[in-house]
């Protein structure tokens, strides 16, 4: 027994040296100035404590409400930057190709329309789901119940917005469809290879700001924010935080296919298993693969803080929202749940400070702000180049949510449109509110998963090298 205990400590020490994403005795993270730094998990300003003990449960409960779980999206937009190569993820697809060749009636089957002929039958919904460009073992679920369709008919639609940080379509477009996000959780889908690499390469090499005007060939494999001004550092950390949060979700809900002799990958008769891939998490956010790994983990917390600040700034606006779905009891519960969440956010003392950005010479600040905005718009458009349906869905939701947060932070914020619509230039559509809360929910879930991985890696609790 003694040998096993010593061996366990020795292995823990090796993990600490090989994957130093967590510092001994400082395994949580706090905000200091503009940066996220390691701190003791018992610290008063620990972001981990704020999220895991005060925010996470309230937020996850809220995101299950009808107002927040239905997101309207165009899943059929073609990639604006290169040839679209989406194909079905299963040989059992009812239609050979999954995008433009799907009949219009099926592609509009989940859109909410007053015309009865636009509402698909359950069998049509099933065939439409089979025909999506998604993975075989976990396809995207586009189906809606009849009661849900009726409620969505009554949901409030606001006007188009100015100062967009994302490319957003008209909510009334025939190409827009409601998706139930609760049926399509973000997790491993098998999407990888050249297509996924091309998306991230385009984001980092063509749309992120560079430390030097000269092109850096190593920026994709070792991106960093060294030598950048504050605004460019913020931009890089947001994109890195988005990428890292997705990686955490994939590691937390990873998939192991069945042995080759038991059946085809994804076959219902021989399904694989879902598991927590601690090795993947440790490798991505340690220094085994890149010296930047630990900082990428901190960038998840940075993105969390920025969206936390956006929710705080939007609080007066959100308090005037009706969160209307037509279900009076559920709408009341939603408003109360939003207020409880906002109260926890108000209590946190160390928010992101957007007032330090885009200052100095006005002309230069204006140019930099437009560069910042246009780069982010481009990244939101790149999400239409993601071939996997579910990956594309969540890429669009999360960039839309982040874009909404940036819009809030860098726009004047008067009262809600319910009070004085004619006088207000700033408004949020229902879809923007949904995207913001859902995006914040993904970062909140990532930070909770960090705690789970931390417990996996250090099951004996916090230990310093002096203890070994």
Beta strands, then each sheet from edge to edge (+ up, - down):
strand 1: 28-32
strand 2: 35-39
strand 3: 70-73
strand 4: 177-180
strand 5: 254-256
strand 6: 273-275
sheet 1: 1+ 2-
sheet 2: 3+ 4-
sheet 3: 5+ 6-
end
